[in-house]
Amino acid sequence: MAFVVLRPGKDRDGFEERLKAFARERLAGFECPEWVLVVKELPKTSTGKILKVELRNTAKKLAEEEDSVKAKL
């Protein structure tokens, strides 16, 4: 999963697919994100470091929701 903050004024339409295509051209298959999540801002500590634990928790929650939806089908 990739968490992305868009620059102001950038269009979100089709961004996720463009980013995935960009990654596929430059990265190994296992390194390419399956999901791209566009967020307003990344969670940070009071000193400005990115809170990776919160990002992991968000990714885990979304994966669990995805699994739950698949199980209902």
Backbone torsions as a table, in degrees:
resi	resn	phi	psi	omega
1	MET	NA	139.3	176.4
2	ALA	-116.8	129.6	173.3
3	PHE	-99.5	127.7	-173.6
4	VAL	-130.8	136.7	172.8
5	VAL	-109.8	119.9	-179.9
6	LEU	-79.2	148.0	174.5
7	ARG	-69.0	150.1	178.6
8	PRO	-56.4	135.5	178.2
9	GLY	87.1	-7.3	179.6
10	LYS	-80.3	143.3	-177.6
11	ASP	-85.5	133.4	-178.8
12	ARG	-84.1	-20.3	-176.1
13	ASP	-57.5	119.3	177.6
14	GLY	75.4	1.4	-176.2
15	PHE	-61.1	-43.5	-176.7
16	GLU	-58.8	-45.6	179.9
17	GLU	-67.7	-38.0	177.9
18	ARG	-63.8	-40.6	179.4
19	LEU	-66.2	-42.1	178.4
20	LYS	-62.2	-42.2	178.8
21	ALA	-63.8	-42.2	177.6
22	PHE	-59.4	-45.2	-179.1
23	ALA	-66.0	-41.6	-179.6
24	ARG	-61.0	-33.0	-179.8
25	GLU	-73.2	-25.3	-170.1
26	ARG	-117.7	-13.4	-175.3
27	LEU	-121.4	161.3	172.6
28	ALA	-67.8	153.8	-176.3
29	GLY	-53.5	-41.0	-178.2
30	PHE	-72.0	-15.3	179.3
31	GLU	-88.7	-15.8	-177.0
32	CYS	-75.3	135.0	-180.0
33	PRO	-71.4	138.0	173.8
34	GLU	-79.5	-35.5	-179.0
35	TRP	-121.4	145.8	173.5
36	VAL	-125.0	124.0	-179.5
37	LEU	-115.6	116.1	178.1
38	VAL	-87.6	124.0	-179.1
39	VAL	-122.8	158.3	178.7
40	LYS	-68.6	-40.3	178.2
41	GLU	-156.6	156.2	177.3
42	LEU	-85.6	143.5	178.1
43	PRO	-67.8	135.2	-177.2
44	LYS	-133.6	156.7	175.3
45	THR	-78.6	176.2	179.1
46	SER	-66.1	-19.1	178.2
47	THR	-95.4	2.2	175.3
48	GLY	94.0	3.0	177.7
49	LYS	-79.7	146.0	-179.7
50	ILE	-72.7	132.2	179.0
51	LEU	-83.0	87.6	-177.0
52	LYS	-63.9	-30.6	179.3
53	VAL	-61.6	-42.0	178.5
54	GLU	-65.4	-38.4	177.8
55	LEU	-65.0	-42.2	177.6
56	ARG	-62.3	-42.4	179.5
57	ASN	-63.2	-40.9	177.9
58	THR	-63.7	-44.5	179.3
59	ALA	-62.5	-42.2	179.6
60	LYS	-63.3	-43.4	179.9
61	LYS	-62.0	-44.8	179.5
62	LEU	-64.8	-38.7	178.5
63	ALA	-65.6	-39.6	178.1
64	GLU	-64.8	-40.3	177.7
65	GLU	-63.9	-40.9	178.5
66	GLU	-62.2	-44.3	178.5
67	ASP	-63.0	-38.1	179.5
68	SER	-64.5	-41.9	179.0
69	VAL	-65.5	-43.3	179.3
70	LYS	-63.2	-37.0	-179.3
71	ALA	-66.4	-31.3	-179.3
72	LYS	-74.9	-21.5	179.9
73	LEU	-77.9	NA	NA
